[in-house]
Amino acid sequence: MSKVEAEGPPEAPNSEPGSEPTAASTPGMESTVSSATPTSGAEPDAPGAPAPVARSSAGAVAGPAASAGEPDTSARLIAGARAGPAAFAGELDTSARSGVGPVSSPPSPPEVPAPSLRRRWGRWVLGGLLLAGLGLTTHAYVTLPDARPLAKENPKTTALMDQRADEAREAGRKPRRRQQWVSLSAISKPAVDAVLLSEDASFYLHDGVDTVELARAVGQAVEEGKLGRGASTLTQQLAKNLWLSTDRSLLRKAKELMLAHRLEEALTKQRILTLYLNVVEWGNGVYGIEAGAREHFGVSASQLTVAQGAVLASMLPSPRKRSPSSGSSALLKHSHRVVHALKVYRRISADQEEAAHKEVDRLLGRASEDTGDDADEDGP
């Protein structure tokens, strides 16, 4: 007899009242016989008492609470036994661990689709273009001219001078070249100031490239869909005149930027300004401010007035079209703007400004306002 007594066994399923219950005999499962509660008026172990009901050991130990849910548990056990030993063992194990039935496995992470062949090809092509661009830039930088000799030597010729000579020969004309080197101290100060304010007011503030003006020029080029003039510092113009052609291309612009950087590294600002004022084009076959002063006004660079310096500075965007004798309205307007800028930046007095405006009108003969030459350039 077991020491634990149950209050009363439930009636076996499908049994008739008063019939003798039998233990469930299931293949693969052993039953444990628990104590039987005597029927009404019968003593325990008395003759004629009904046979004890077969119960699982787990139900016997659970006590009254487990007995209340005995029919459901028995049905589950019987179903598990019919399914086979393995299923029955899994049922018991799952129920014992969770108490609520089988535990579902966590969801697997989503599969990441592999990149398509077209996308992989695009990445390879982009990477190849970047490497090729880097290689070309490195090669160009290594093979570009060295600026260090210019610290003590004046160039005997420039790329622009050679280009103009070739153009003249192709047109059946004899090349013309007027040039005379002078020091910076031998040039009228108002004329130097006029050139700086007209071409590169931030000359002494940047390192060869004016990033603010460059960004504006790039934005304008994107809007117009073409490369235009502008944003080139005085150093960049010198690099172009010394070593490059006048074609407008991104490659030439990239070389110009690199050469401007080399000039700024190798030379002082004063030397760069001196070189520029002696090689820049000031008319057909005219190079340098000394030759320009003599060609257009019959005086040396040291004798240039405020108005004459303003006119020479205003010629630089298109020196072969904007000569004092051309009647250019664009030259007249820009010359007056340069004179006013000299006053604004306190390079001249108010009286000098007034006198210079009058002289500009006299020198240019009050060029007609309807000549239509505002769009202008000989080259970038």
Residue pairs with C-beta under 8 A, 6 or more apart in sequence:
1 35
1 45
2 34
2 35
2 60
4 34
4 35
4 60
4 61
4 63
5 35
5 37
6 34
6 35
6 37
6 55
6 60
6 67
7 37
7 64
7 67
8 37
9 21
9 34
9 36
9 37
9 52
9 53
9 55
10 53
10 67
10 70
10 71
11 17
11 21
12 21
12 22
12 53
13 71
13 74
13 75
15 21
20 50
20 51
21 50
21 51
21 53
21 54
22 51
22 54
23 31
23 33
23 53
23 54
24 31
24 54
24 74
24 78
25 31
26 78
26 81
26 82
27 81
28 81
28 84
28 85
28 88
29 77
29 81
29 85
29 88
31 54
31 55
31 56
32 54
32 55
32 56
32 57
32 60
33 52
33 54
33 55
34 52
34 53
34 55
34 60
35 52
36 44
36 49
36 50
36 51
36 52
36 53
38 44
38 46
38 49
39 49
39 50
42 48
42 49
43 49
55 70
56 73
56 77
58 66
59 66
59 67
59 70
59 73
66 73
76 91
77 88
80 87
80 88
80 91
80 92
81 88
90 102
94 101
94 102
94 103
95 101
97 103
137 254
140 254
140 255
140 258
141 258
144 243
144 255
144 258
144 259
144 262
145 242
145 243
145 259
145 262
146 262
146 266
147 259
147 262
147 263
147 265
147 266
147 267
148 266
150 242
150 263
150 266
150 267
150 271
150 275
151 266
151 267
151 271
154 181
154 275
154 278
155 242
155 275
155 279
158 241
158 242
158 243
158 279
158 287
159 240
159 241
159 242
159 243
159 244
159 245
160 240
160 241
160 246
160 279
160 281
160 379
161 177
161 279
161 287
163 245
163 246
164 175
164 281
164 285
165 175
165 177
168 174
168 175
168 176
168 285
169 175
175 285
176 284
176 285
177 285
177 287
178 285
178 286
178 287
178 291
178 294
178 295
179 278
179 279
179 286
179 287
179 288
179 290
179 291
180 288
180 290
180 291
180 294
181 278
181 288
181 290
182 278
182 288
182 289
182 290
182 301
182 302
183 274
184 192
184 270
184 273
184 274
184 277
186 290
186 300
186 301
186 302
187 277
187 289
187 290
187 301
187 302
187 304
188 301
188 302
188 303
188 304
188 305
188 309
190 304
190 305
190 306
190 309
190 342
190 347
190 348
191 289
191 293
191 301
191 304
191 308
191 309
191 312
191 313
192 273
192 277
192 309
193 309
193 342
193 345
193 347
194 306
194 309
194 310
194 312
194 313
194 338
194 342
195 277
195 289
195 309
195 312
195 313
195 316
196 203
196 234
196 273
197 313
197 338
197 341
197 342
197 345
197 347
198 310
198 313
198 314
198 316
198 334
198 338
198 341
199 234
199 237
199 313
199 316
200 210
200 233
200 234
200 235
201 345
202 210
202 213
202 233
203 233
203 234
203 235
203 269
203 273
204 269
206 233
207 261
207 264
208 233
208 235
208 236
208 257
208 260
208 261
208 263
208 264
209 233
209 235
209 236
209 257
209 260
209 261
210 231
210 233
213 230
213 231
213 233
214 231
216 230
216 231
217 228
217 230
217 231
218 231
220 228
220 230
221 227
221 228
227 248
227 249
227 250
227 253
227 380
229 317
229 377
229 380
232 240
232 256
232 380
233 260
234 272
234 273
234 276
235 260
235 263
235 264
235 272
235 276
236 256
236 257
236 260
237 276
237 280
238 260
238 263
238 272
238 275
238 276
238 279
238 280
239 256
239 259
239 260
239 262
239 263
240 246
240 252
240 256
240 380
241 276
241 279
241 280
241 281
242 259
242 275
242 279
243 255
243 259
244 252
244 255
244 256
244 259
245 252
246 378
246 379
246 380
248 380
263 272
264 272
267 275
277 288
277 289
278 287
278 288
278 289
278 290
279 287
279 288
280 287
280 288
280 289
280 316
280 319
281 287
281 319
281 320
281 378
282 288
282 289
282 291
282 292
282 295
282 296
282 312
282 315
282 316
282 319
283 292
283 295
283 296
283 315
283 319
283 320
283 323
284 320
286 292
286 295
286 319
289 301
289 304
289 312
290 300
290 301
292 301
292 312
292 315
293 299
293 300
293 301
293 303
293 304
293 308
293 312
294 300
296 308
296 311
296 312
296 323
296 324
297 304
297 308
297 324
297 363
299 308
304 312
305 356
305 359
306 339
306 342
306 348
306 352
306 353
306 355
306 356
306 359
307 335
307 339
307 355
307 356
307 357
307 359
307 360
307 363
308 359
308 363
310 335
310 336
310 338
310 339
310 342
310 356
310 360
311 324
311 331
311 335
311 360
311 363
311 364
313 335
313 338
314 322
314 331
314 334
314 335
314 337
314 338
315 322
315 323
315 324
315 331
317 334
317 376
317 377
318 376
318 377
318 378
319 378
320 378
321 328
321 373
321 376
321 378
322 328
322 330
322 331
322 373
322 376
323 331
324 331
324 363
324 364
326 367
326 373
327 364
327 365
327 367
327 368
327 371
328 364
328 367
328 371
328 373
329 367
329 368
329 369
329 370
329 371
329 372
329 373
329 374
330 373
330 374
330 376
331 364
331 367
332 360
332 361
332 364
332 366
332 367
335 360
335 364
336 357
336 360
339 348
339 353
339 356
339 357
339 360
340 353
342 348
342 352
342 353
342 356
343 349
343 350
343 352
343 353
348 356
